[in-house]
Amino acid sequence: MTKIKVKINAPAPSLETIHQFQDFEGFLQQYRKYYSTAGIRDMLYNDRKKLVYIVIIILFLMLLLFVEDIAKNESKDGSKAPVEQTK
């Protein structure tokens, strides 16, 4: 089991350290990148490999759905006897 060290009455960080991590513009830029539609679009277009995988998966799923529907229709059509129309 790991031992956890807890510092009681730990000293506060210096003002320089605090100001170093106060980057509101950088925070907003990352937020826009990950949570806006334009940012998500940019991430997908910049990472071509991920975009290609997503497209291939979507095409494969569509193919499975349509082949299953076509197979059902062919089995229904092939099992029925021809029907004559009379007036």
C-alpha positions as CSV (number, residue, x, y, z in Angstrom):
1,M,0.0,0.0,0.0
2,T,1.3,3.5,-0.8
3,K,2.1,5.9,1.9
4,I,0.5,9.4,1.5
5,K,2.4,12.3,3.0
6,V,0.2,15.1,4.3
7,K,1.8,18.4,5.0
8,I,0.1,20.2,7.9
9,N,0.6,24.0,7.9
10,A,2.3,23.9,4.5
11,P,3.8,27.2,3.4
12,A,1.8,29.2,0.9
13,P,3.3,29.6,-2.6
14,S,5.0,32.8,-3.5
15,L,3.3,35.5,-5.5
16,E,5.6,34.8,-8.5
17,T,4.4,31.2,-8.5
18,I,0.8,32.3,-8.3
19,H,1.1,34.8,-11.1
20,Q,2.9,32.3,-13.3
21,F,-0.2,30.1,-13.3
22,Q,-2.8,32.9,-13.7
23,D,-3.2,32.8,-17.5
24,F,-6.8,33.6,-18.2
25,E,-6.2,34.1,-22.0
26,G,-4.6,30.7,-22.3
27,F,-7.5,29.1,-20.3
28,L,-10.0,30.7,-22.6
29,Q,-8.1,29.6,-25.7
30,Q,-8.1,26.0,-24.5
31,Y,-11.8,26.2,-23.6
32,R,-12.7,27.5,-27.1
33,K,-10.5,24.8,-28.7
34,Y,-12.2,21.9,-26.9
35,Y,-15.8,23.1,-26.4
36,S,-16.8,25.2,-29.4
37,T,-17.8,23.7,-32.8
38,A,-15.1,25.6,-34.6
39,G,-12.5,24.2,-32.2
40,I,-13.7,20.7,-32.5
41,R,-13.8,21.0,-36.3
42,D,-10.2,22.3,-36.3
43,M,-9.0,19.4,-34.1
44,L,-10.6,16.9,-36.5
45,Y,-9.2,18.5,-39.6
46,N,-5.7,18.9,-38.2
47,D,-5.7,15.2,-37.1
48,R,-6.3,13.5,-40.4
49,K,-5.8,10.0,-39.1
50,K,-8.6,10.4,-36.5
51,L,-10.9,11.9,-39.1
52,V,-10.2,9.0,-41.6
53,Y,-11.0,6.4,-38.8
54,I,-14.3,8.1,-38.0
55,V,-15.3,8.2,-41.7
56,I,-14.4,4.5,-42.2
57,I,-16.4,3.5,-39.1
58,I,-19.4,5.4,-40.2
59,L,-19.3,4.0,-43.7
60,F,-18.9,0.4,-42.3
61,L,-21.9,0.9,-40.1
62,M,-24.0,2.2,-42.9
63,L,-22.9,-0.7,-45.1
64,L,-24.0,-3.2,-42.4
65,L,-27.4,-1.6,-42.1
66,F,-28.1,-1.5,-45.8
67,V,-26.8,-5.0,-46.5
68,E,-29.0,-6.3,-43.7
69,D,-32.1,-4.6,-45.2
70,I,-31.3,-5.8,-48.7
71,A,-30.9,-9.4,-47.5
72,K,-34.2,-9.2,-45.7
73,N,-36.0,-7.9,-48.8
74,E,-34.4,-10.6,-51.1
75,S,-35.4,-13.4,-48.7
76,K,-39.0,-12.1,-48.6
77,D,-39.2,-11.8,-52.4
78,G,-37.6,-15.2,-53.1
79,S,-39.9,-17.2,-50.7
80,K,-43.2,-15.9,-52.1
81,A,-45.0,-17.6,-54.9
82,P,-45.7,-15.5,-58.0
83,V,-49.1,-13.7,-57.7
84,E,-51.4,-13.4,-60.7
85,Q,-53.6,-10.4,-61.0
86,T,-57.2,-10.9,-62.1
87,K,-59.9,-8.4,-62.9
